[in-house]
Protein backbone atom coordinates (compact mmCIF):
# COMPACT_ATOMS: atom_id res chain seq x y z
CA UNK A 1 0.00 0.00 0.00
CA UNK A 2 2.81 2.37 0.94
CA UNK A 3 4.48 1.63 -2.33
CA UNK A 4 1.30 2.46 -4.15
CA UNK A 5 1.11 5.80 -2.38
CA UNK A 6 4.68 6.55 -3.29
CA UNK A 7 3.93 5.71 -6.91
CA UNK A 8 0.82 7.91 -6.90
CA UNK A 9 2.80 10.68 -5.33
CA UNK A 10 5.51 10.37 -7.94
CA UNK A 11 2.96 10.50 -10.72
CA UNK A 12 1.31 13.49 -9.14
CA UNK A 13 4.64 15.21 -8.74
CA UNK A 14 5.55 14.42 -12.30
CA UNK A 15 2.19 15.76 -13.48
CA UNK A 16 2.63 18.96 -11.53
CA UNK A 17 6.13 19.37 -12.82
CA UNK A 18 5.19 18.77 -16.44
CA UNK A 19 2.15 21.02 -16.18
CA UNK A 20 4.34 23.70 -14.72
CA UNK A 21 6.81 23.24 -17.53
CA UNK A 22 4.08 23.45 -20.14
CA UNK A 23 2.63 26.53 -18.48
CA UNK A 24 6.08 28.02 -18.42
CA UNK A 25 6.52 27.19 -22.07
CA UNK A 26 3.19 28.77 -22.86
CA UNK A 27 4.20 31.85 -20.95
CA UNK A 28 7.41 31.98 -22.97
CA UNK A 29 5.45 31.63 -26.19
CA UNK A 30 3.12 34.41 -25.20
CA UNK A 31 6.04 36.66 -24.46
CA UNK A 32 7.60 35.77 -27.81
CA UNK A 33 4.34 36.35 -29.59
CA UNK A 34 3.99 39.67 -27.88
CA UNK A 35 7.47 40.61 -28.94
CA UNK A 36 6.71 39.56 -32.51
CA UNK A 37 3.50 41.51 -32.45
CA UNK A 38 5.31 44.55 -31.14
CA UNK A 39 7.90 44.17 -33.89
CA UNK A 40 5.19 43.87 -36.52
CA UNK A 41 3.45 46.90 -35.12
CA UNK A 42 6.65 48.88 -35.16
CA UNK A 43 7.31 47.78 -38.72
CA UNK A 44 3.81 48.82 -39.76
CA UNK A 45 4.18 52.14 -38.02
CA UNK A 46 7.56 52.62 -39.69
CA UNK A 47 6.05 51.77 -43.03
CA UNK A 48 3.22 54.15 -42.37
CA UNK A 49 5.53 56.89 -41.23
CA UNK A 50 8.51 56.54 -43.51
CA UNK A 51 8.06 53.79 -46.05
CA UNK A 52 5.30 55.59 -47.88
CA UNK A 53 6.05 58.94 -49.34
CA UNK A 54 3.48 61.55 -48.41
CA UNK A 55 2.03 63.25 -51.41
CA UNK A 56 1.47 66.96 -51.57
CA UNK A 57 -2.11 67.98 -52.20
CA UNK A 58 -3.62 71.24 -53.27
CA UNK A 59 -7.11 71.80 -52.05
CA UNK A 60 -9.36 74.74 -51.40
CA UNK A 61 -10.42 73.14 -48.13
CA UNK A 62 -8.43 74.25 -45.10
CA UNK A 63 -7.03 71.76 -42.64
CA UNK A 64 -9.21 73.19 -39.87
CA UNK A 65 -12.35 72.68 -41.94
CA UNK A 66 -11.40 69.10 -42.82
CA UNK A 67 -10.71 68.36 -39.17
CA UNK A 68 -13.96 69.95 -38.03
CA UNK A 69 -16.06 68.17 -40.65
CA UNK A 70 -14.40 64.86 -39.88
CA UNK A 71 -15.14 65.19 -36.20
CA UNK A 72 -18.76 66.10 -36.76
CA UNK A 73 -18.50 69.58 -35.40
CA UNK A 74 -18.21 73.13 -36.48
CA UNK A 75 -15.26 75.41 -36.64
CA UNK A 76 -14.55 76.97 -33.29
CA UNK A 77 -15.35 80.60 -33.91
CA UNK A 78 -13.89 82.24 -30.82
CA UNK A 79 -10.11 81.99 -31.18
CA UNK A 80 -9.97 83.43 -34.68
CA UNK A 81 -6.41 84.38 -35.48
CA UNK A 82 -6.14 88.09 -35.98
CA UNK A 83 -2.91 87.97 -37.88
CA UNK A 84 -1.61 87.05 -41.29
CA UNK A 85 -3.19 85.04 -44.05
CA UNK A 86 -6.19 83.77 -42.16
CA UNK A 87 -7.37 87.26 -41.34
CA UNK A 88 -7.08 88.41 -44.91
CA UNK A 89 -8.91 85.29 -46.03
CA UNK A 90 -12.01 86.36 -44.24
CA UNK A 91 -12.07 89.95 -45.36
CA UNK A 92 -14.41 89.36 -48.20
CA UNK A 93 -17.53 90.83 -49.65
CA UNK A 94 -19.78 89.95 -46.81
CA UNK A 95 -17.63 91.51 -44.10
CA UNK A 96 -19.36 94.31 -42.20
CA UNK A 97 -18.34 97.68 -43.51
CA UNK A 98 -17.88 100.52 -41.06
CA UNK A 99 -16.87 103.34 -43.39
CA UNK A 100 -18.83 104.20 -46.50
CA UNK A 101 -17.46 102.71 -49.67
CA UNK A 102 -17.65 104.36 -53.04
CA UNK A 103 -20.95 103.19 -54.38
CA UNK A 104 -20.68 101.44 -57.69
CA UNK A 105 -24.10 99.93 -57.98
CA UNK A 106 -27.06 102.29 -57.75
CA UNK A 107 -27.76 101.55 -54.13
CA UNK A 108 -29.74 103.95 -52.01
CA UNK A 109 -27.50 105.96 -49.71
CA UNK A 110 -29.49 105.05 -46.67
CA UNK A 111 -31.32 101.80 -46.29
CA UNK A 112 -35.00 102.18 -46.83
CA UNK A 113 -37.24 101.01 -44.07
CA UNK A 114 -37.91 98.05 -45.82
CA UNK A 115 -40.11 95.92 -47.79
CA UNK A 116 -40.11 92.45 -46.30
CA UNK A 117 -37.20 90.39 -47.45
CA UNK A 118 -37.96 87.53 -49.77
CA UNK A 119 -37.78 84.15 -48.19
CA UNK A 120 -34.93 82.02 -49.43
CA UNK A 121 -35.86 79.49 -52.07
CA UNK A 122 -36.04 75.99 -50.61
CA UNK A 123 -33.31 73.44 -51.03
CA UNK A 124 -34.30 69.81 -51.39
CA UNK A 125 -33.56 66.84 -49.20
CA UNK A 126 -34.40 63.68 -51.09
CA UNK A 127 -32.95 60.34 -51.90
CA UNK A 128 -30.63 60.62 -54.88
CA UNK B 1 -25.81 49.29 -29.45
CA UNK B 2 -24.39 52.73 -29.04
CA UNK B 3 -25.01 55.73 -31.20
CA UNK B 4 -22.49 58.41 -30.49
CA UNK B 5 -23.80 61.05 -32.80
CA UNK B 6 -22.60 64.57 -32.13
CA UNK B 7 -24.42 65.53 -30.05
CA UNK B 8 -27.01 62.88 -29.22
CA UNK B 9 -29.72 65.50 -29.43
CA UNK B 10 -30.03 66.73 -32.98
CA UNK B 11 -30.16 70.34 -34.03
CA UNK B 12 -33.87 70.90 -34.40
CA UNK B 13 -34.96 74.23 -35.78
CA UNK B 14 -36.72 76.51 -33.38
CA UNK B 15 -38.36 78.98 -35.68
CA UNK B 16 -40.69 79.13 -38.64
CA UNK B 17 -39.83 79.57 -42.28
CA UNK B 18 -39.50 83.33 -42.07
CA UNK B 19 -35.81 84.08 -42.35
CA UNK B 20 -34.46 85.00 -38.98
CA UNK B 21 -31.34 86.98 -38.61
CA UNK B 22 -29.11 88.29 -35.88
CA UNK B 23 -25.82 90.04 -35.67
CA UNK B 24 -24.03 92.17 -38.20
CA UNK B 25 -24.18 89.90 -41.21
CA UNK B 26 -24.77 90.64 -44.83
CA UNK B 27 -28.23 89.19 -44.50
CA UNK B 28 -28.95 91.41 -41.52
CA UNK B 29 -27.94 94.46 -43.52
CA UNK B 30 -30.62 93.81 -46.08
CA UNK B 31 -29.01 91.34 -48.41
CA UNK B 32 -31.18 89.21 -50.63
CA UNK B 33 -30.76 85.46 -50.47
CA UNK B 34 -29.98 83.49 -53.60
CA UNK B 35 -30.07 79.89 -54.72
CA UNK B 36 -27.66 78.18 -57.11
CA UNK B 37 -28.06 74.66 -58.45
CA UNK B 38 -25.81 72.37 -60.45
CA UNK B 39 -24.64 68.76 -60.54
CA UNK B 40 -21.59 67.22 -58.91
CA UNK B 41 -20.58 63.86 -57.44
CA UNK B 42 -23.19 62.24 -59.70
CA UNK B 43 -26.06 64.06 -58.05
CA UNK B 44 -27.72 67.44 -57.61
CA UNK B 45 -26.34 70.32 -55.60
CA UNK B 46 -28.49 73.12 -54.19
CA UNK B 47 -26.72 76.04 -52.56
CA UNK B 48 -28.56 78.75 -50.66
CA UNK B 49 -26.53 81.87 -49.88
CA UNK B 50 -27.81 84.58 -47.55
CA UNK B 51 -26.24 87.35 -49.61
CA UNK B 52 -26.90 87.23 -53.35
CA UNK B 53 -23.95 89.50 -54.05
CA UNK B 54 -21.56 86.71 -53.13
CA UNK B 55 -23.63 83.85 -54.53
CA UNK B 56 -21.47 83.40 -57.60
CA UNK B 57 -18.28 83.40 -55.54
CA UNK B 58 -19.87 80.95 -53.14
CA UNK B 59 -21.00 78.65 -55.93
CA UNK B 60 -17.55 78.69 -57.52
CA UNK B 61 -15.89 77.89 -54.20
CA UNK B 62 -18.42 75.16 -53.44
CA UNK B 63 -17.85 73.63 -56.85
CA UNK B 64 -14.10 73.64 -56.22
CA UNK B 65 -14.60 71.88 -52.88
CA UNK B 66 -16.76 69.23 -54.55
CA UNK B 67 -14.15 68.78 -57.29
CA UNK B 68 -11.56 68.12 -54.60
CA UNK B 69 -13.89 65.63 -52.90
CA UNK B 70 -14.48 63.86 -56.20
CA UNK B 71 -10.76 63.62 -56.95
CA UNK B 72 -10.09 62.16 -53.52
CA UNK B 73 -13.13 60.01 -52.78
CA UNK B 74 -14.70 58.78 -56.03
CA UNK B 75 -14.69 55.05 -56.60
CA UNK B 76 -15.35 55.66 -60.30
CA UNK B 77 -12.15 57.56 -61.04
CA UNK B 78 -9.13 55.31 -61.51
CA UNK B 79 -6.85 58.10 -60.32
CA UNK B 80 -8.74 58.86 -57.12
CA UNK B 81 -7.09 58.42 -53.76
CA UNK B 82 -9.86 56.04 -52.74
CA UNK B 83 -9.22 53.73 -55.68
CA UNK B 84 -5.48 53.75 -54.96
CA UNK B 85 -6.12 52.87 -51.33
CA UNK B 86 -8.57 50.12 -52.26
CA UNK B 87 -6.13 48.62 -54.76
CA UNK B 88 -3.09 48.72 -52.51
CA UNK B 89 -3.58 45.17 -51.24
CA UNK B 90 -3.40 46.00 -47.57
CA UNK B 91 -0.44 48.38 -47.92
CA UNK B 92 -0.28 51.86 -46.47
CA UNK B 93 -1.10 54.58 -48.98
CA UNK B 94 -0.60 58.32 -48.72
CA UNK B 95 -3.86 60.08 -49.54
CA UNK B 96 -5.48 63.48 -49.68
CA UNK B 97 -6.47 64.73 -46.20
CA UNK B 98 -10.01 65.07 -47.55
CA UNK B 99 -10.17 61.31 -48.02
CA UNK B 100 -8.79 60.83 -44.52
CA UNK B 101 -11.62 62.99 -43.21
CA UNK B 102 -14.20 61.12 -45.27
CA UNK B 103 -12.94 57.77 -43.97
CA UNK B 104 -12.95 59.01 -40.39
CA UNK B 105 -16.58 60.04 -40.81
CA UNK B 106 -17.47 56.69 -42.39
CA UNK B 107 -15.76 54.75 -39.59
CA UNK B 108 -17.52 56.88 -37.00
CA UNK B 109 -20.82 56.06 -38.69
CA UNK B 110 -20.00 52.36 -38.61
CA UNK B 111 -18.95 52.48 -34.98
CA UNK B 112 -21.95 54.50 -33.82
CA UNK B 113 -24.42 52.16 -35.56
CA UNK B 114 -22.62 48.95 -34.68
CA UNK B 115 -21.91 48.35 -38.34
CA UNK B 116 -25.35 49.06 -39.80
CA UNK B 117 -23.68 51.75 -41.88
CA UNK B 118 -20.69 49.87 -43.25
CA UNK B 119 -18.17 51.65 -45.51
CA UNK B 120 -16.39 48.42 -46.49
CA UNK B 121 -19.01 47.06 -48.87
CA UNK B 122 -17.17 48.27 -51.98
CA UNK B 123 -16.47 44.76 -53.31
CA UNK B 124 -20.09 43.78 -52.77
CA UNK B 125 -21.37 46.90 -54.50
CA UNK B 126 -19.16 46.19 -57.53
CA UNK B 127 -20.21 42.54 -57.66
CA UNK B 128 -23.82 43.63 -57.37
CA UNK B 129 -23.29 45.51 -60.60
CA UNK B 130 -22.87 49.08 -59.40
CA UNK B 131 -19.35 49.22 -60.78
CA UNK B 132 -19.61 52.44 -62.75
CA UNK B 133 -21.41 55.73 -62.32
CA UNK B 134 -25.12 55.26 -62.01
CA UNK B 135 -25.67 57.25 -65.19
CA UNK B 136 -23.47 54.72 -67.03
CA UNK B 137 -25.15 51.73 -65.41
CA UNK B 138 -28.35 52.13 -67.37
CA UNK B 139 -30.52 50.29 -64.88
CA UNK B 140 -29.19 46.79 -65.61
CA UNK B 141 -26.16 44.95 -64.26
CA UNK B 142 -24.24 41.71 -64.72
CA UNK B 143 -24.79 38.99 -62.14
CA UNK B 144 -21.23 38.50 -60.92
CA UNK B 145 -20.56 36.20 -57.97
CA UNK B 146 -21.08 38.02 -54.70
CA UNK B 147 -18.15 38.14 -52.28
CA UNK B 148 -18.18 36.63 -48.83
CA UNK B 149 -19.14 39.21 -46.25
CA UNK B 150 -16.50 40.20 -43.72
CA UNK B 151 -18.09 40.91 -40.38
CA UNK B 152 -16.95 44.21 -38.89
CA UNK B 153 -14.24 44.56 -41.52
CA UNK B 154 -14.44 48.33 -41.08
CA UNK B 155 -12.82 47.94 -37.66
CA UNK B 156 -9.58 46.91 -39.39
CA UNK B 157 -9.26 50.01 -41.57
CA UNK B 158 -6.26 51.98 -40.28
CA UNK B 159 -5.37 55.65 -40.46
CA UNK B 160 -2.02 57.20 -39.54
CA UNK B 161 -1.73 60.89 -40.31
CA UNK B 162 -2.52 61.17 -44.01
CA UNK B 163 -1.96 57.50 -44.71
CA UNK B 164 -4.58 54.81 -44.80
CA UNK B 165 -4.53 51.04 -44.93
CA UNK B 166 -7.51 49.14 -46.30
CA UNK B 167 -7.41 45.45 -45.34
CA UNK B 168 -6.84 42.96 -48.13
CA UNK B 169 -10.12 41.69 -49.53
CA UNK B 170 -12.06 44.79 -48.57
CA UNK B 171 -12.82 47.94 -50.52
CA UNK B 172 -14.12 51.19 -49.16
CA UNK B 173 -17.28 52.66 -50.66
CA UNK B 174 -18.12 56.02 -49.13
CA UNK B 175 -21.46 56.26 -50.93
CA UNK B 176 -23.44 56.48 -47.70
CA UNK B 177 -21.71 59.24 -45.77
CA UNK B 178 -19.52 60.71 -48.53
CA UNK B 179 -22.00 63.23 -49.92
CA UNK B 180 -22.99 64.30 -46.42
CA UNK B 181 -19.34 64.86 -45.53
CA UNK B 182 -19.02 66.88 -48.73
CA UNK B 183 -21.98 69.05 -47.69
CA UNK B 184 -20.33 69.65 -44.32
CA UNK B 185 -17.05 70.58 -46.02
CA UNK B 186 -18.76 73.00 -48.40
CA UNK B 187 -20.75 74.79 -45.70
CA UNK B 188 -17.80 75.14 -43.33
CA UNK B 189 -15.52 76.33 -46.13
CA UNK B 190 -17.96 78.97 -47.36
CA UNK B 191 -18.47 80.38 -43.89
CA UNK B 192 -14.74 80.35 -43.22
CA UNK B 193 -13.73 82.01 -46.47
CA UNK B 194 -16.72 84.19 -47.39
CA UNK B 195 -18.24 84.91 -43.98
CA UNK B 196 -21.77 84.37 -45.20
CA UNK B 197 -24.60 82.13 -44.01
CA UNK B 198 -25.26 79.20 -46.34
CA UNK B 199 -27.20 76.01 -46.75
CA UNK B 200 -26.05 73.29 -49.11
CA UNK B 201 -27.71 70.11 -50.27
CA UNK B 202 -25.50 67.51 -51.92
CA UNK B 203 -27.91 64.91 -53.21
CA UNK B 204 -30.25 65.53 -50.30
CA UNK B 205 -27.66 65.60 -47.54
CA UNK B 206 -27.90 69.11 -46.17
CA UNK B 207 -25.77 71.32 -43.97
CA UNK B 208 -26.69 74.83 -42.83
CA UNK B 209 -23.98 76.97 -41.31
CA UNK B 210 -23.54 80.65 -40.52
CA UNK B 211 -20.91 83.02 -39.18
CA UNK B 212 -20.81 83.45 -35.44
CA UNK B 213 -23.79 85.47 -34.24
CA UNK B 214 -25.73 85.07 -37.47
CA UNK B 215 -28.78 82.95 -37.94
CA UNK B 216 -30.77 82.24 -41.05
CA UNK B 217 -33.58 79.71 -41.18
CA UNK B 218 -33.81 77.91 -44.48
CA UNK B 219 -36.84 76.17 -45.94
CA UNK B 220 -36.17 72.60 -46.97
CA UNK B 221 -38.42 70.42 -49.11
CA UNK B 222 -38.34 66.79 -48.06
CA UNK B 223 -39.13 64.16 -50.69
CA UNK B 224 -38.42 60.51 -51.40
CA UNK B 225 -36.65 61.50 -54.60
CA UNK B 226 -36.48 64.34 -57.09
CA UNK B 227 -39.34 62.95 -59.17
CA UNK B 228 -41.60 62.89 -56.11
CA UNK B 229 -40.51 66.45 -55.40
CA UNK B 230 -41.17 67.74 -58.90
CA UNK B 231 -44.51 65.90 -59.02
CA UNK B 232 -45.34 67.27 -55.57
CA UNK B 233 -46.32 63.83 -54.31
CA UNK B 234 -48.40 63.66 -51.13
CA UNK B 235 -45.36 62.52 -49.14
CA UNK B 236 -43.51 65.76 -49.88
CA UNK B 237 -43.40 68.33 -47.10
CA UNK B 238 -41.53 71.46 -46.16
CA UNK B 239 -39.51 71.82 -42.99
CA UNK B 240 -36.85 74.28 -41.90
CA UNK B 241 -33.23 74.18 -40.89
CA UNK B 242 -31.29 76.84 -39.05
CA UNK B 243 -28.04 75.10 -38.24
CA UNK B 244 -26.62 71.63 -38.50
CA UNK B 245 -27.63 68.80 -40.75
CA UNK B 246 -30.66 67.25 -42.34
CA UNK B 247 -30.55 64.17 -44.56
CA UNK B 248 -32.87 61.88 -46.45
CA UNK B 249 -32.11 58.30 -47.46
CA UNK B 250 -34.46 56.48 -49.77
CA UNK B 251 -34.76 53.28 -51.71
CA UNK B 252 -36.63 54.79 -54.64
CA UNK B 253 -33.58 56.22 -56.37
CA UNK B 254 -30.55 54.33 -57.74
CA UNK B 255 -32.30 51.07 -58.47
CA UNK B 256 -31.18 48.53 -61.03
CA UNK B 257 -31.98 45.02 -62.15
CA UNK B 258 -29.50 42.23 -61.48
CA UNK B 259 -30.26 38.64 -62.42
CA UNK B 260 -33.95 39.36 -62.53
CA UNK B 261 -34.05 41.02 -59.10
CA UNK B 262 -34.27 44.69 -58.34
CA UNK B 263 -31.42 46.06 -56.28
CA UNK B 264 -31.02 49.45 -54.68
CA UNK B 265 -27.96 51.15 -53.35
CA UNK B 266 -28.62 50.80 -49.61
CA UNK B 267 -27.12 47.40 -48.85
CA UNK B 268 -27.67 45.57 -45.61
CA UNK B 269 -24.23 44.58 -44.28
CA UNK B 270 -25.84 41.73 -42.34
CA UNK B 271 -27.18 40.01 -45.45
CA UNK B 272 -25.18 41.43 -48.33
CA UNK B 273 -28.42 42.22 -50.13
CA UNK B 274 -30.43 45.40 -50.63
CA UNK B 275 -32.03 46.41 -47.35
CA UNK B 276 -35.52 44.99 -46.97
CA UNK B 277 -37.35 47.91 -45.54
CA UNK B 278 -40.90 49.19 -45.26
CA UNK B 279 -39.62 52.77 -45.67
CA UNK B 280 -39.50 54.56 -48.97
CA UNK B 281 -37.54 57.36 -47.35
CA UNK B 282 -36.25 58.40 -43.96
CA UNK B 283 -35.34 61.99 -43.10
CA UNK B 284 -33.49 63.04 -39.96
CA UNK B 285 -31.88 66.03 -38.32
CA UNK B 286 -28.35 65.83 -36.95
CA UNK B 287 -25.59 68.03 -35.63
CA UNK B 288 -24.05 67.85 -39.08
CA UNK B 289 -25.03 66.35 -42.42
CA UNK B 290 -22.90 63.26 -41.82
CA UNK B 291 -24.61 62.50 -38.51
CA UNK B 292 -28.03 62.99 -40.07
CA UNK B 293 -27.12 60.67 -42.93
CA UNK B 294 -25.77 58.07 -40.53
CA UNK B 295 -29.15 57.97 -38.80
CA UNK B 296 -31.19 57.78 -42.01
CA UNK B 297 -29.04 55.09 -43.59
CA UNK B 298 -29.14 53.00 -40.42
CA UNK B 299 -32.91 53.43 -40.28
CA UNK B 300 -33.36 52.17 -43.85
CA UNK B 301 -31.20 49.14 -43.04
CA UNK B 302 -32.99 48.43 -39.76
CA UNK B 303 -36.43 48.40 -41.38
CA UNK B 304 -39.36 47.74 -39.06
CA UNK B 305 -37.47 48.53 -35.89
CA UNK B 306 -36.15 51.86 -37.16
CA UNK B 307 -38.67 54.15 -35.39
CA UNK B 308 -37.86 52.65 -32.00
CA UNK B 309 -34.14 52.74 -32.67
CA UNK B 310 -34.27 56.37 -33.79
CA UNK B 311 -36.39 57.38 -30.80
CA UNK B 312 -34.10 55.49 -28.46
CA UNK B 313 -31.19 57.51 -29.82
CA UNK B 314 -33.10 60.78 -29.60
CA UNK B 315 -32.99 61.38 -33.34
CA UNK B 316 -35.64 63.68 -34.83
CA UNK B 317 -36.80 61.68 -37.82
CA UNK B 318 -39.65 61.32 -40.27
CA UNK B 319 -40.23 58.00 -41.98
CA UNK B 320 -42.31 57.70 -45.14
CA UNK B 321 -43.66 54.17 -45.56
CA UNK B 322 -44.32 52.45 -48.85
CA UNK B 323 -48.07 52.62 -48.16
CA UNK B 324 -47.86 56.40 -47.93
CA UNK B 325 -48.19 56.60 -44.17
CA UNK B 326 -45.82 58.85 -42.28
CA UNK B 327 -44.19 58.01 -38.95
CA UNK B 328 -42.37 60.53 -36.81
CA UNK B 329 -40.14 60.17 -33.79
CA UNK B 330 -41.15 62.17 -30.70
CA UNK B 331 -38.51 64.85 -31.29
CA UNK B 332 -39.46 65.53 -34.90
CA UNK B 333 -40.68 69.17 -35.02
CA UNK B 334 -44.08 68.43 -36.49
CA UNK B 335 -45.24 71.95 -35.64
CA UNK B 336 -42.85 73.25 -38.30
CA UNK B 337 -43.80 70.71 -40.93
CA UNK B 338 -46.00 72.06 -43.69
CA UNK B 339 -47.29 70.78 -46.97
CA UNK B 340 -45.13 72.09 -49.74
CA UNK B 341 -46.59 75.27 -51.19
Boltz contact constraints between the chains, C-beta under 6 A:
constraints:
  - contact:
      token1: [A, 47]
      token2: [B, 92]
      max_distance: 6.0
  - contact:
      token1: [A, 48]
      token2: [B, 92]
      max_distance: 6.0
  - contact:
      token1: [A, 48]
      token2: [B, 160]
      max_distance: 6.0
  - contact:
      token1: [A, 48]
      token2: [B, 163]
      max_distance: 6.0
  - contact:
      token1: [A, 52]
      token2: [B, 92]
      max_distance: 6.0
  - contact:
      token1: [A, 52]
      token2: [B, 94]
      max_distance: 6.0
  - contact:
      token1: [A, 52]
      token2: [B, 163]
      max_distance: 6.0
  - contact:
      token1: [A, 54]
      token2: [B, 94]
      max_distance: 6.0
  - contact:
      token1: [A, 54]
      token2: [B, 162]
      max_distance: 6.0
  - contact:
      token1: [A, 55]
      token2: [B, 94]
      max_distance: 6.0
  - contact:
      token1: [A, 57]
      token2: [B, 96]
      max_distance: 6.0
  - contact:
      token1: [A, 59]
      token2: [B, 68]
      max_distance: 6.0
  - contact:
      token1: [A, 60]
      token2: [B, 64]
      max_distance: 6.0
  - contact:
      token1: [A, 60]
      token2: [B, 65]
      max_distance: 6.0
  - contact:
      token1: [A, 61]
      token2: [B, 65]
      max_distance: 6.0
  - contact:
      token1: [A, 61]
      token2: [B, 185]
      max_distance: 6.0
  - contact:
      token1: [A, 61]
      token2: [B, 189]
      max_distance: 6.0
  - contact:
      token1: [A, 65]
      token2: [B, 188]
      max_distance: 6.0
  - contact:
      token1: [A, 65]
      token2: [B, 189]
      max_distance: 6.0
  - contact:
      token1: [A, 65]
      token2: [B, 192]
      max_distance: 6.0
  - contact:
      token1: [A, 66]
      token2: [B, 97]
      max_distance: 6.0
  - contact:
      token1: [A, 66]
      token2: [B, 101]
      max_distance: 6.0
  - contact:
      token1: [A, 68]
      token2: [B, 188]
      max_distance: 6.0
  - contact:
      token1: [A, 69]
      token2: [B, 101]
      max_distance: 6.0
  - contact:
      token1: [A, 69]
      token2: [B, 184]
      max_distance: 6.0
  - contact:
      token1: [A, 69]
      token2: [B, 185]
      max_distance: 6.0
  - contact:
      token1: [A, 69]
      token2: [B, 188]
      max_distance: 6.0
  - contact:
      token1: [A, 70]
      token2: [B, 101]
      max_distance: 6.0
  - contact:
      token1: [A, 70]
      token2: [B, 104]
      max_distance: 6.0
  - contact:
      token1: [A, 70]
      token2: [B, 105]
      max_distance: 6.0
  - contact:
      token1: [A, 72]
      token2: [B, 6]
      max_distance: 6.0
  - contact:
      token1: [A, 72]
      token2: [B, 288]
      max_distance: 6.0
  - contact:
      token1: [A, 72]
      token2: [B, 291]
      max_distance: 6.0
  - contact:
      token1: [A, 75]
      token2: [B, 188]
      max_distance: 6.0
  - contact:
      token1: [A, 77]
      token2: [B, 212]
      max_distance: 6.0
  - contact:
      token1: [A, 89]
      token2: [B, 193]
      max_distance: 6.0
  - contact:
      token1: [A, 90]
      token2: [B, 195]
      max_distance: 6.0
  - contact:
      token1: [A, 92]
      token2: [B, 194]
      max_distance: 6.0
  - contact:
      token1: [A, 92]
      token2: [B, 195]
      max_distance: 6.0
  - contact:
      token1: [A, 93]
      token2: [B, 53]
      max_distance: 6.0
  - contact:
      token1: [A, 93]
      token2: [B, 54]
      max_distance: 6.0
  - contact:
      token1: [A, 94]
      token2: [B, 26]
      max_distance: 6.0
  - contact:
      token1: [A, 94]
      token2: [B, 51]
      max_distance: 6.0
  - contact:
      token1: [A, 94]
      token2: [B, 54]
      max_distance: 6.0
  - contact:
      token1: [A, 94]
      token2: [B, 194]
      max_distance: 6.0
  - contact:
      token1: [A, 94]
      token2: [B, 195]
      max_distance: 6.0
  - contact:
      token1: [A, 94]
      token2: [B, 196]
      max_distance: 6.0
  - contact:
      token1: [A, 95]
      token2: [B, 195]
      max_distance: 6.0
  - contact:
      token1: [A, 96]
      token2: [B, 24]
      max_distance: 6.0
  - contact:
      token1: [A, 111]
      token2: [B, 30]
      max_distance: 6.0
  - contact:
      token1: [A, 119]
      token2: [B, 19]
      max_distance: 6.0
  - contact:
      token1: [A, 120]
      token2: [B, 33]
      max_distance: 6.0
  - contact:
      token1: [A, 120]
      token2: [B, 48]
      max_distance: 6.0
  - contact:
      token1: [A, 120]
      token2: [B, 218]
      max_distance: 6.0
  - contact:
      token1: [A, 121]
      token2: [B, 35]
      max_distance: 6.0
  - contact:
      token1: [A, 122]
      token2: [B, 219]
      max_distance: 6.0
  - contact:
      token1: [A, 122]
      token2: [B, 220]
      max_distance: 6.0
  - contact:
      token1: [A, 122]
      token2: [B, 221]
      max_distance: 6.0
  - contact:
      token1: [A, 123]
      token2: [B, 46]
      max_distance: 6.0
  - contact:
      token1: [A, 123]
      token2: [B, 48]
      max_distance: 6.0
  - contact:
      token1: [A, 123]
      token2: [B, 199]
      max_distance: 6.0
  - contact:
      token1: [A, 123]
      token2: [B, 201]
      max_distance: 6.0
  - contact:
      token1: [A, 123]
      token2: [B, 220]
      max_distance: 6.0
  - contact:
      token1: [A, 124]
      token2: [B, 46]
      max_distance: 6.0
  - contact:
      token1: [A, 124]
      token2: [B, 201]
      max_distance: 6.0
  - contact:
      token1: [A, 124]
      token2: [B, 221]
      max_distance: 6.0
  - contact:
      token1: [A, 124]
      token2: [B, 229]
      max_distance: 6.0
  - contact:
      token1: [A, 125]
      token2: [B, 204]
      max_distance: 6.0
  - contact:
      token1: [A, 125]
      token2: [B, 206]
      max_distance: 6.0
  - contact:
      token1: [A, 125]
      token2: [B, 220]
      max_distance: 6.0
  - contact:
      token1: [A, 125]
      token2: [B, 222]
      max_distance: 6.0
  - contact:
      token1: [A, 125]
      token2: [B, 246]
      max_distance: 6.0
  - contact:
      token1: [A, 125]
      token2: [B, 248]
      max_distance: 6.0
  - contact:
      token1: [A, 126]
      token2: [B, 204]
      max_distance: 6.0
  - contact:
      token1: [A, 126]
      token2: [B, 223]
      max_distance: 6.0
  - contact:
      token1: [A, 126]
      token2: [B, 225]
      max_distance: 6.0
  - contact:
      token1: [A, 126]
      token2: [B, 226]
      max_distance: 6.0
  - contact:
      token1: [A, 126]
      token2: [B, 229]
      max_distance: 6.0
  - contact:
      token1: [A, 126]
      token2: [B, 248]
      max_distance: 6.0
  - contact:
      token1: [A, 127]
      token2: [B, 224]
      max_distance: 6.0
  - contact:
      token1: [A, 127]
      token2: [B, 225]
      max_distance: 6.0
  - contact:
      token1: [A, 127]
      token2: [B, 248]
      max_distance: 6.0
  - contact:
      token1: [A, 127]
      token2: [B, 250]
      max_distance: 6.0
  - contact:
      token1: [A, 127]
      token2: [B, 252]
      max_distance: 6.0
  - contact:
      token1: [A, 127]
      token2: [B, 253]
      max_distance: 6.0
  - contact:
      token1: [A, 127]
      token2: [B, 281]
      max_distance: 6.0
  - contact:
      token1: [A, 128]
      token2: [B, 43]
      max_distance: 6.0
  - contact:
      token1: [A, 128]
      token2: [B, 203]
      max_distance: 6.0
  - contact:
      token1: [A, 128]
      token2: [B, 204]
      max_distance: 6.0
  - contact:
      token1: [A, 128]
      token2: [B, 253]
      max_distance: 6.0
